[in-house]
Amino acid sequence: MSSKTLLRTGPLRQGGMSPYGPLEPPGGDDLALPGGFSGRVVARSGQKVAGLTWHAAPDGGACFPDGTGWIYVSNSELPLLGGASALRFRADGSIADAYRILSGTDLNRAGGATPWDSWLSCELGHRGRVFECDPYGARAGRPRLAMGRFKHEAAACDPDRQVVYLTEGESDGCFYRFRPGDWGDLTEGTLEVLCDGGDWKPVPSPAALLKAVRHQIEDARHFDGGEGCHYAGGVCYFTTEGDSGLWAYDAETSTLDRICDGVRAITAAPSGDLYVARQSTEIDLITPDREVTPFLKLGGPSGAELTGLAFAPGGGRLYFSARRGRDDGRTFEVAGPFRA
């Protein structure tokens, strides 16, 4: 089943039976998981991992194939020193390497992966930029200025329509899409904004030298602090921080629906299941038939924010980070019998 069914078959149903069973008591890393699943911390802010000091304030993340192994990339929401780092895993799950892929940028938030295996690291600062980075560490990150200068949060690629959706971290931010001149090359293209009637209109001045991008189109639709963004099965899901909403934009019908509340970050498994990080320290599973059940709960002191949800290639491992403030960050891996 496609995750697209979530949009079209009625309201979500809370408290159903999880496909993995109930949560068991927390283990050594304060993770409560279903039976058969295990969790571990793979990196801690300020501590060495494979010779690299792992960054503070871990935020958005994504996984990339790497031969028989894989790579997990994580942004850092630090002012002026943000950037992004990568962990390289061997086929057995051991860590082979860790390295920086972007440095000297500002407040790097959610970001997003491309189908051509690059990482879009988004700056939340004033007149923020999108940087296209090489998760394999061979090439330096490059700004993609045609994607606009505003408080960038997240990016999600839609290969079917060959556009990139973008969220904006403003209390009256907009929902954008970038249409590159050539799919796979983000150096040039057209930035468009979603308007009240459901149509898309080109932004006159993406560089925003005289007027903020979100104020250039009179009937642009505004959202209360766009955050995470993920495309799956013809639908672009995105979250809004100010009113803690989860939205679904059906790219085929150009319709927008608010699915539920209390969500901060989102990803999708190969099965079509959605995994959503709640405002509390929990990750819920939303099945294609719209059942919502707990999948994970992080214990310990309250107030943690869960970020950077991403599945490794093949869907057998889930990565995410938990952060309290800027300096207390842990990056987790959960392995187990995720359904295909």
Backbone hydrogen bonds, N-H to C=O, Kabsch-Sander energy under -0.5 kcal/mol:
donor,donor_aa,acceptor,acceptor_aa,energy
5,T,2,S,-1.7
6,L,3,S,-1.5
7,L,4,K,-1.7
8,R,4,K,-0.5
8,R,5,T,-0.9
9,T,5,T,-0.8
13,R,290,R,-2.8
14,Q,12,L,-0.6
15,G,292,V,-1.2
16,G,13,R,-0.5
16,G,292,V,-0.8
18,S,16,G,-0.5
21,G,18,S,-1.0
24,E,33,L,-2.9
27,G,31,L,-1.8
30,D,27,G,-1.7
32,A,30,D,-0.5
32,A,297,K,-2.9
33,L,31,L,-0.6
35,G,22,P,-0.6
37,F,34,P,-1.7
38,S,335,A,-2.6
40,R,333,E,-2.0
42,V,40,R,-0.5
42,V,331,T,-3.0
43,A,331,T,-1.3
45,S,329,G,-3.0
46,G,54,W,-2.8
47,Q,44,R,-2.1
49,V,52,L,-2.6
52,L,49,V,-2.0
54,W,47,Q,-2.6
54,W,52,L,-0.7
57,A,326,R,-2.0
59,D,75,N,-2.1
60,G,109,R,-1.0
62,A,73,V,-1.5
64,F,71,I,-2.3
66,D,69,G,-2.0
69,G,66,D,-2.3
70,W,89,F,-1.3
71,I,64,F,-2.5
72,Y,87,L,-2.5
73,V,62,A,-3.0
74,S,85,S,-2.7
75,N,60,G,-2.9
76,S,83,G,-2.1
77,E,57,A,-3.0
78,L,76,S,-1.2
81,L,79,P,-1.2
82,G,78,L,-0.9
82,G,105,T,-2.1
84,A,102,L,-2.0
85,S,74,S,-2.5
86,A,99,Y,-2.8
87,L,72,Y,-2.7
88,R,97,D,-3.0
89,F,70,W,-3.3
89,F,87,L,-0.5
90,R,94,S,-3.2
93,G,90,R,-1.9
96,A,88,R,-3.0
96,A,94,S,-0.5
97,D,88,R,-1.3
98,A,50,A,-0.6
99,Y,86,A,-1.8
101,I,84,A,-2.5
102,L,84,A,-1.5
107,L,78,L,-2.5
107,L,105,T,-0.5
108,N,76,S,-1.7
109,R,107,L,-0.6
109,R,122,C,-2.5
111,G,153,E,-2.5
112,G,120,L,-1.5
114,T,118,S,-2.2
117,D,114,T,-1.5
119,W,133,C,-2.5
120,L,112,G,-3.5
121,S,119,W,-0.8
121,S,131,F,-2.9
122,C,120,L,-0.6
123,E,129,R,-2.6
124,L,106,D,-0.7
124,L,107,L,-2.4
125,G,106,D,-0.8
128,G,125,G,-1.5
131,F,121,S,-2.7
131,F,129,R,-0.5
132,E,142,R,-3.2
133,C,119,W,-3.3
133,C,131,F,-0.6
134,D,139,R,-0.7
137,G,134,D,-1.8
142,R,132,E,-2.2
144,R,130,V,-3.4
145,L,143,P,-0.7
147,M,144,R,-1.7
148,G,145,L,-1.9
149,R,206,P,-2.3
150,F,128,G,-1.2
150,F,148,G,-0.6
152,H,123,E,-1.7
152,H,150,F,-1.9
153,E,167,T,-2.0
155,A,111,G,-2.0
156,A,165,Y,-2.0
157,C,113,A,-0.6
158,D,163,V,-3.2
162,Q,158,D,-1.2
163,V,158,D,-1.6
164,V,178,F,-2.0
165,Y,156,A,-3.1
166,L,176,Y,-2.4
167,T,154,A,-1.8
168,E,174,C,-0.6
169,G,151,K,-2.7
170,E,168,E,-1.5
173,G,170,E,-1.8
173,G,223,F,-1.2
176,Y,166,L,-2.7
176,Y,174,C,-0.5
177,R,192,E,-2.2
178,F,164,V,-2.9
179,R,177,R,-0.5
179,R,190,T,-3.1
181,G,188,E,-1.7
182,D,185,D,-0.7
185,D,182,D,-2.4
190,T,179,R,-2.3
192,E,177,R,-3.0
192,E,190,T,-0.5
193,V,201,K,-2.5
194,L,175,F,-2.6
195,C,199,D,-2.8
196,D,219,D,-2.6
198,G,195,C,-2.1
201,K,193,V,-2.1
203,V,191,L,-3.1
208,A,205,S,-1.8
215,H,212,A,-1.6
216,Q,213,V,-1.6
218,E,216,Q,-0.5
220,A,217,I,-1.6
221,R,194,L,-2.6
223,F,173,G,-3.5
225,G,170,E,-2.4
225,G,223,F,-1.7
226,G,168,E,-2.2
227,E,239,T,-3.3
228,G,264,R,-0.9
230,H,237,Y,-2.9
232,A,235,V,-2.7
235,V,232,A,-1.5
236,C,249,Y,-2.6
237,Y,230,H,-3.4
237,Y,235,V,-0.7
238,F,247,W,-1.8
239,T,228,G,-2.2
240,T,245,G,-2.0
241,E,225,G,-4.0
242,G,224,D,-2.5
243,D,224,D,-0.7
244,S,240,T,-0.6
245,G,240,T,-1.1
246,L,260,C,-2.7
247,W,238,F,-3.3
247,W,245,G,-0.5
248,A,257,D,-2.8
249,Y,236,C,-2.8
250,D,248,A,-0.7
250,D,255,T,-2.9
251,A,234,G,-1.9
251,A,249,Y,-0.9
252,E,234,G,-0.6
254,S,250,D,-1.7
255,T,250,D,-1.0
257,D,248,A,-2.2
259,I,246,L,-3.0
259,I,257,D,-0.7
260,C,246,L,-1.0
262,G,244,S,-1.9
263,V,244,S,-1.0
264,R,277,A,-3.4
265,A,277,A,-1.1
267,T,275,Y,-1.8
269,A,273,D,-2.8
272,G,269,A,-2.1
274,L,286,I,-2.8
275,Y,267,T,-2.8
276,V,274,L,-0.5
276,V,284,D,-2.4
277,A,265,A,-2.4
278,R,276,V,-0.5
278,R,282,E,-2.8
279,Q,262,G,-1.3
282,E,280,S,-1.9
283,I,296,L,-2.2
284,D,276,V,-2.7
285,L,293,T,-3.2
286,I,274,L,-3.0
287,T,285,L,-0.5
287,T,291,E,-2.4
290,R,287,T,-2.4
292,V,13,R,-2.8
293,T,285,L,-2.4
293,T,291,E,-0.5
295,F,283,I,-2.4
296,L,283,I,-1.9
297,K,32,A,-1.6
298,L,281,T,-2.7
299,G,30,D,-3.5
299,G,297,K,-0.5
305,E,323,R,-2.4
307,T,321,S,-2.7
310,A,319,Y,-1.9
312,A,317,R,-2.6
315,G,312,A,-2.7
318,L,334,V,-2.8
319,Y,310,A,-3.1
320,F,332,F,-1.5
321,S,307,T,-3.0
322,A,330,R,-2.9
323,R,305,E,-2.0
324,R,328,D,-2.6
328,D,324,R,-0.9
329,G,327,D,-1.1
330,R,322,A,-2.7
331,T,43,A,-3.0
332,F,320,F,-3.6
332,F,330,R,-0.5
333,E,40,R,-2.5
334,V,318,L,-2.8
335,A,38,S,-2.6
336,G,316,G,-1.3
338,F,336,G,-2.1
